[in-house]
Amino acid sequence: MKRRIVTRRHWTLDELEQLARFPHTSTLELARDLGRKPAHVYQKAYSLGLRKAPEYLDDTARSGRTDGQRGGATRFKPGHRPWNTGHKGWQVGGRSVETRFKPGRPPHETRNYVPIGTYRISHDGYLEQKTTDDRSLAPARRWVGVHRLVWEAAHGPVPRGHAVAFLPGRRTIDAEQITLDGLELVTRAEMMRRNSLHNLPPELAQLIQLRGALNRKIRNRTKAREEQDAACA
């Protein structure tokens, strides 16, 4: 008479003794003897640290049995030699060669390519110019603000921690109107404060701008005096 399979019940001492056969016995056979599902037998055995013995696994592989494991019938058997052994990479045929990526510039960059010297408007509303085709740089790094290029042409590279900014009322996207007299060098901290002025009351925003202008004049006069003293020394 076939035993009725019960999905949930406590393991008795007699069942645990039978479970000791797990390393050398088919799980399906053991599940039938215990009247339990194979998955429950696996779970209990693994919780107790029981594993299939190596000799049992070798015999199972040689005989082609799956021991109830899902997908066991389609698994590679020991000694199996894949059909593509010795081939390098994925080999395809047909007309695939026509659509493969060609060496060199990625396809999306080829479609969007523009020559060095091209102008564009950035997301922040600044006029930028393409300065290089160096592929080691990210695409966005190949473009530089024109106002920065103008400043660097006169003073050299922008110092670390600083940025080139337009003087109040001088910001423009007309390349001919971006001139040195409309630019200034400010610290990143000051640039951040300027960009957040629109969140402040008008009176406070104006006070911050005045303080920044005063500090710049003090720095410029101090620098000019130091250069004069150095020249006279």
Secondary structure, DSSP 8 states (H G I E B T S, - for coil): ------SS----HHHHHHHTTGGGS-HHHHHHHHTS-HHHHHHHHHHTT----HHHHHHHHHHT--TT-TTGGGS--TT---TTTT--S----TTHHHHS--SSS-HHHHHH---TT-EEE-TTS-EEEE----TTS-GGGGEEEHHHHHHHHHH-S--TTEEEEE-TT---S-GGG--GGGEEEEEHHHHHHHHTGGGS-HHHHHHHHHHHHHHHHHHHHHHHHHHHHHHH-
